[in-house]
């Protein structure tokens, strides 16, 4: 199951999320989304757990919990919506 984590502290690292979620079961991947221009965290990320029961347990226990001085939002990730390609404007060139 792919899990969305929102309201992350900007200083949170992949290892921090790995440690948090591994107490609920096996974690297959962790991704914190960064701004492509600044490289700074956007304050959200994703954790993938292969066992749905463990993932649901993590969601139930961590949603609204305090993590690194922030109350995080944890829920099952929705599929990414495809967007139409952006048109180039004259000032983009």
N, CA, C and O atoms as a DFTB+ gen file, in Angstrom:
372 C
 N C O
     1  1       0.846      -1.181       0.000
     2  2       0.000       0.000       0.000
     3  2       0.886       1.236       0.000
     4  3       1.899       1.290       0.696
     5  1       0.494       2.215      -0.781
     6  2       1.204       3.484      -0.824
     7  2       0.513       4.433       0.151
     8  3      -0.702       4.622       0.081
     9  1       1.283       5.030       1.057
    10  2       0.751       5.867       2.127
    11  2       1.251       7.299       1.948
    12  3       2.441       7.530       1.732
    13  1       0.332       8.252       2.039
    14  2       0.655       9.677       1.963
    15  2       0.896      10.199       3.370
    16  3       0.137       9.888       4.288
    17  1       1.950      10.993       3.542
    18  2       2.236      11.646       4.817
    19  2       2.323      13.145       4.552
    20  3       3.185      13.592       3.796
    21  1       1.441      13.920       5.166
    22  2       1.417      15.363       4.974
    23  2       1.767      16.101       6.254
    24  3       1.800      15.517       7.337
    25  1       2.029      17.394       6.111
    26  2       2.396      18.285       7.212
    27  2       3.714      17.859       7.859
    28  3       3.895      17.983       9.070
    29  1       4.623      17.357       7.034
    30  2       5.942      16.954       7.534
    31  2       6.784      18.174       7.883
    32  3       6.703      19.211       7.224
    33  1       7.576      18.036       8.908
    34  2       8.584      19.035       9.237
    35  2       9.559      19.095       8.063
    36  3       9.963      18.056       7.542
    37  1       9.938      20.295       7.644
    38  2      10.815      20.429       6.486
    39  2      12.184      19.797       6.696
    40  3      12.888      19.516       5.726
    41  1      12.565      19.571       7.930
    42  2      13.870      18.956       8.189
    43  2      13.789      17.426       8.255
    44  3      14.808      16.767       8.462
    45  1      12.600      16.856       8.083
    46  2      12.446      15.396       8.122
    47  2      13.232      14.753       6.981
    48  3      13.238      15.249       5.854
    49  1      13.881      13.662       7.292
    50  2      14.684      12.913       6.318
    51  2      14.023      11.564       6.038
    52  3      13.166      11.104       6.793
    53  1      14.438      10.948       4.943
    54  2      13.937       9.626       4.566
    55  2      14.124       8.641       5.720
    56  3      13.234       7.839       6.003
    57  1      15.264       8.701       6.377
    58  2      15.562       7.785       7.483
    59  2      14.579       7.969       8.641
    60  3      14.218       7.004       9.315
    61  1      14.151       9.212       8.866
    62  2      13.196       9.484       9.942
    63  2      11.866       8.780       9.672
    64  3      11.300       8.153      10.567
    65  1      11.373       8.883       8.445
    66  2      10.117       8.211       8.091
    67  2      10.285       6.693       8.077
    68  3       9.387       5.958       8.486
    69  1      11.436       6.235       7.604
    70  2      11.718       4.793       7.599
    71  2      11.620       4.247       9.024
    72  3      10.984       3.219       9.256
    73  1      12.242       4.927       9.964
    74  2      12.223       4.486      11.365
    75  2      10.814       4.544      11.954
    76  3      10.410       3.634      12.678
    77  1      10.067       5.601      11.651
    78  2       8.719       5.757      12.178
    79  2       7.802       4.625      11.706
    80  3       7.092       4.025      12.513
    81  1       7.818       4.338      10.420
    82  2       6.894       3.349       9.864
    83  2       7.366       1.917      10.040
    84  3       6.538       1.006      10.053
    85  1       8.660       1.683      10.175
    86  2       9.151       0.304      10.307
    87  2       8.699      -0.346      11.611
    88  3       8.710      -1.572      11.720
    89  1       8.306       0.444      12.592
    90  2       7.787      -0.146      13.826
    91  2       6.417      -0.790      13.610
    92  3       5.935      -1.520      14.476
    93  1       5.784      -0.524      12.456
    94  2       4.483      -1.115      12.129
    95  2       4.589      -2.258      11.125
    96  3       3.603      -2.949      10.868
    97  1       5.771      -2.463      10.557
    98  2       5.948      -3.537       9.586
    99  2       7.008      -3.176       8.561
   100  3       7.685      -2.153       8.670
   101  1       7.135      -4.033       7.572
   102  2       8.152      -3.844       6.527
   103  2       7.834      -2.620       5.680
   104  3       6.693      -2.412       5.268
   105  1       8.859      -1.818       5.428
   106  2       8.742      -0.633       4.577
   107  2       9.559      -0.908       3.321
   108  3      10.756      -1.179       3.404
   109  1       8.913      -0.838       2.153
   110  2       9.640      -1.121       0.921
   111  2      10.236       0.127       0.286
   112  3      11.242       0.028      -0.417
   113  1       9.642       1.309       0.514
   114  2      10.249       2.539      -0.013
   115  2       9.730       3.752       0.736
   116  3       8.631       3.739       1.291
   117  1      10.544       4.805       0.740
   118  2      10.190       6.087       1.361
   119  2      10.615       7.180       0.394
   120  3      11.714       7.140      -0.160
   121  1       9.741       8.153       0.195
   122  2      10.054       9.263      -0.701
   123  2       9.521      10.553      -0.084
   124  3       8.333      10.658       0.219
   125  1      10.401      11.532       0.100
   126  2       9.987      12.864       0.531
   127  2      10.075      13.752      -0.698
   128  3      11.108      13.790      -1.368
   129  1       8.999      14.463      -0.997
   130  2       8.929      15.276      -2.205
   131  2       9.616      16.615      -1.952
   132  3       9.320      17.313      -0.982
   133  1      10.548      16.955      -2.856
   134  2      11.310      18.202      -2.770
   135  2      10.962      19.122      -3.926
   136  3      10.616      18.666      -5.016
   137  1      11.058      20.421      -3.679
   138  2      10.874      21.411      -4.732
   139  2      12.028      21.279      -5.719
   140  3      13.188      21.211      -5.312
   141  1      11.716      21.241      -7.016
   142  2      12.779      21.011      -7.999
   143  2      13.704      22.213      -8.178
   144  3      14.807      22.062      -8.704
   145  1      13.282      23.390      -7.757
   146  2      14.125      24.569      -7.906
   147  2      14.972      24.846      -6.670
   148  3      16.154      25.170      -6.786
   149  1      14.374      24.720      -5.486
   150  2      15.095      25.043      -4.257
   151  2      15.710      23.816      -3.600
   152  3      16.660      23.934      -2.827
   153  1      15.169      22.628      -3.907
   154  2      15.653      21.403      -3.270
   155  2      15.092      21.215      -1.867
   156  3      15.374      20.206      -1.219
   157  1      14.307      22.166      -1.394
   158  2      13.724      22.090      -0.054
   159  2      12.485      21.198      -0.070
   160  3      11.764      21.134      -1.066
   161  1      12.254      20.522       1.028
   162  2      11.092      19.652       1.162
   163  2       9.811      20.447       0.958
   164  3       9.715      21.602       1.374
   165  1       8.828      19.824       0.313
   166  2       7.519      20.446       0.151
   167  2       6.601      20.132       1.326
   168  3       5.462      20.597       1.367
   169  1       7.096      19.339       2.288
   170  2       6.315      19.057       3.490
   171  2       5.414      17.842       3.380
   172  3       4.523      17.654       4.208
   173  1       5.635      17.012       2.367
   174  2       4.879      15.772       2.271
   175  2       5.717      14.694       1.617
   176  3       6.728      14.969       0.971
   177  1       5.274      13.457       1.799
   178  2       6.014      12.344       1.228
   179  2       5.147      11.100       1.166
   180  3       3.949      11.134       1.448
   181  1       5.788       9.997       0.786
   182  2       5.086       8.732       0.614
   183  2       5.915       7.596       1.188
   184  3       7.142       7.581       1.084
   185  1       5.218       6.649       1.793
   186  2       5.842       5.433       2.309
   187  2       5.093       4.273       1.684
   188  3       3.862       4.267       1.652
   189  1       5.827       3.295       1.190
   190  2       5.197       2.110       0.626
   191  2       5.443       0.928       1.546
   192  3       6.576       0.644       1.935
   193  1       4.355       0.245       1.886
   194  2       4.425      -0.944       2.735
   195  2       3.744      -2.096       1.995
   196  3       2.610      -1.948       1.539
   197  1       4.427      -3.252       1.869
   198  2       3.861      -4.359       1.093
   199  2       2.673      -5.053       1.752
   200  3       1.837      -5.625       1.052
   201  1       2.578      -5.018       3.069
   202  2       1.494      -5.696       3.786
   203  2       0.390      -4.689       4.109
   204  3       0.600      -3.764       4.894
   205  1      -0.781      -4.870       3.505
   206  2      -1.883      -3.918       3.688
   207  2      -2.355      -3.817       5.126
   208  3      -2.732      -2.733       5.572
   209  1      -2.343      -4.920       5.863
   210  2      -2.782      -4.878       7.266
   211  2      -1.825      -4.023       8.100
   212  3      -2.269      -3.224       8.924
   213  1      -0.538      -4.181       7.895
   214  2       0.461      -3.365       8.609
   215  2       0.328      -1.895       8.214
   216  3       0.424      -1.002       9.056
   217  1       0.108      -1.658       6.931
   218  2      -0.040      -0.287       6.444
   219  2      -1.270       0.373       7.065
   220  3      -1.204       1.528       7.486
   221  1      -2.377      -0.340       7.124
   222  2      -3.597       0.212       7.710
   223  2      -3.413       0.481       9.204
   224  3      -3.927       1.466       9.733
   225  1      -2.685      -0.393       9.869
   226  2      -2.377      -0.196      11.289
   227  2      -1.547       1.076      11.485
   228  3      -1.794       1.848      12.411
   229  1      -0.568       1.284      10.613
   230  2       0.263       2.490      10.682
   231  2      -0.594       3.739      10.460
   232  3      -0.455       4.729      11.177
   233  1      -1.476       3.684       9.468
   234  2      -2.360       4.828       9.185
   235  2      -3.232       5.137      10.396
   236  3      -3.347       6.291      10.809
   237  1      -3.843       4.107      10.960
   238  2      -4.739       4.294      12.110
   239  2      -4.015       4.897      13.312
   240  3      -4.582       5.715      14.036
   241  1      -2.771       4.496      13.520
   242  2      -2.032       4.953      14.697
   243  2      -1.289       6.267      14.495
   244  3      -1.057       6.995      15.460
   245  1      -0.913       6.586      13.258
   246  2      -0.066       7.759      13.031
   247  2      -0.823       8.991      12.532
   248  3      -0.313      10.105      12.650
   249  1      -2.016       8.820      11.983
   250  2      -2.757       9.981      11.491
   251  2      -3.084      10.915      12.655
   252  3      -3.761      10.525      13.607
   253  1      -2.598      12.145      12.567
   254  2      -2.807      13.132      13.622
   255  2      -1.761      13.096      14.725
   256  3      -1.778      13.932      15.628
   257  1      -0.844      12.123      14.655
   258  2       0.194      12.001      15.679
   259  2       1.246      13.092      15.519
   260  3       1.455      13.618      14.426
   261  1       1.903      13.420      16.624
   262  2       2.984      14.397      16.577
   263  2       4.271      13.706      16.142
   264  3       4.665      12.682      16.700
   265  1       4.913      14.284      15.141
   266  2       6.177      13.765      14.616
   267  2       7.061      14.953      14.292
   268  3       6.725      15.771      13.436
   269  1       8.178      15.048      14.968
   270  2       9.120      16.153      14.779
   271  2       8.420      17.506      14.935
   272  3       8.575      18.400      14.103
   273  1       7.645      17.639      16.022
   274  2       6.954      18.878      16.408
   275  2       5.816      19.290      15.475
   276  3       5.374      20.439      15.517
   277  1       5.339      18.375      14.640
   278  2       4.204      18.663      13.754
   279  2       3.196      17.524      13.854
   280  3       3.589      16.367      14.002
   281  1       1.918      17.830      13.777
   282  2       0.887      16.794      13.718
   283  2       0.735      16.376      12.261
   284  3       0.256      17.149      11.431
   285  1       1.143      15.155      11.960
   286  2       1.156      14.698      10.578
   287  2      -0.194      14.130      10.148
   288  3      -0.968      13.632      10.965
   289  1      -0.451      14.217       8.866
   290  2      -1.619      13.611       8.234
   291  2      -1.138      12.345       7.548
   292  3      -0.191      12.383       6.762
   293  1      -1.781      11.231       7.840
   294  2      -1.368       9.954       7.264
   295  2      -2.607       9.256       6.725
   296  3      -3.548       8.992       7.473
   297  1      -2.612       8.957       5.432
   298  2      -3.710       8.204       4.843
   299  2      -3.251       7.483       3.583
   300  3      -2.144       7.704       3.092
   301  1      -4.122       6.618       3.066
   302  2      -3.776       5.886       1.849
   303  2      -3.673       6.888       0.706
   304  3      -4.550       7.731       0.518
   305  1      -2.589       6.782      -0.052
   306  2      -2.366       7.708      -1.160
   307  2      -3.370       7.437      -2.273
   308  3      -3.678       6.286      -2.584
   309  1      -3.869       8.501      -2.860
   310  2      -4.750       8.378      -4.021
   311  2      -3.873       8.291      -5.265
   312  3      -2.760       8.816      -5.280
   313  1      -4.370       7.631      -6.306
   314  2      -3.589       7.581      -7.556
   315  2      -3.349       8.985      -8.089
   316  3      -4.212       9.857      -7.993
   317  1      -2.174       9.187      -8.646
   318  2      -1.816      10.492      -9.182
   319  2      -2.668      10.802     -10.410
   320  3      -2.824       9.966     -11.300
   321  1      -3.213      12.010     -10.443
   322  2      -4.030      12.424     -11.586
   323  2      -3.107      12.890     -12.703
   324  3      -2.157      13.639     -12.478
   325  1      -3.407      12.432     -13.902
   326  2      -2.638      12.873     -15.063
   327  2      -3.081      14.279     -15.442
   328  3      -4.274      14.577     -15.488
   329  1      -2.116      15.126     -15.709
   330  2      -2.430      16.491     -16.127
   331  2      -2.048      16.661     -17.590
   332  3      -1.138      16.004     -18.096
   333  1      -2.757      17.548     -18.246
   334  2      -2.415      17.875     -19.625
   335  2      -1.094      18.636     -19.623
   336  3      -0.815      19.392     -18.692
   337  1      -0.290      18.443     -20.647
   338  2       0.978      19.194     -20.703
   339  2       0.718      20.693     -20.698
   340  3      -0.240      21.183     -21.296
   341  1       1.582      21.391     -20.019
   342  2       1.448      22.844     -19.916
   343  2       1.903      23.491     -21.216
   344  3       2.911      23.093     -21.799
   345  1       1.152      24.491     -21.664
   346  2       1.550      25.195     -22.874
   347  2       2.690      26.151     -22.536
   348  3       2.712      26.772     -21.473
   349  1       3.628      26.251     -23.464
   350  2       4.736      27.191     -23.254
   351  2       4.262      28.598     -23.559
   352  3       3.542      28.842     -24.527
   353  1       4.679      29.499     -22.719
   354  2       4.349      30.898     -22.941
   355  2       5.596      31.594     -23.466
   356  3       6.701      31.060     -23.364
   357  1       5.423      32.755     -24.014
   358  2       6.548      33.457     -24.636
   359  2       7.665      33.729     -23.624
   360  3       8.837      33.722     -24.001
   361  1       7.336      33.968     -22.359
   362  2       8.377      34.269     -21.376
   363  2       9.027      33.018     -20.814
   364  3       9.969      33.135     -20.030
   365  1       8.560      31.796     -21.185
   366  2       9.188      30.548     -20.739
   367  2      10.430      30.209     -21.551
   368  3      11.204      29.336     -21.158
   369  1      10.626      30.869     -22.652
   370  2      11.722      30.488     -23.564
   371  2      13.022      31.085     -23.213
   372  3      14.017      30.845     -23.897
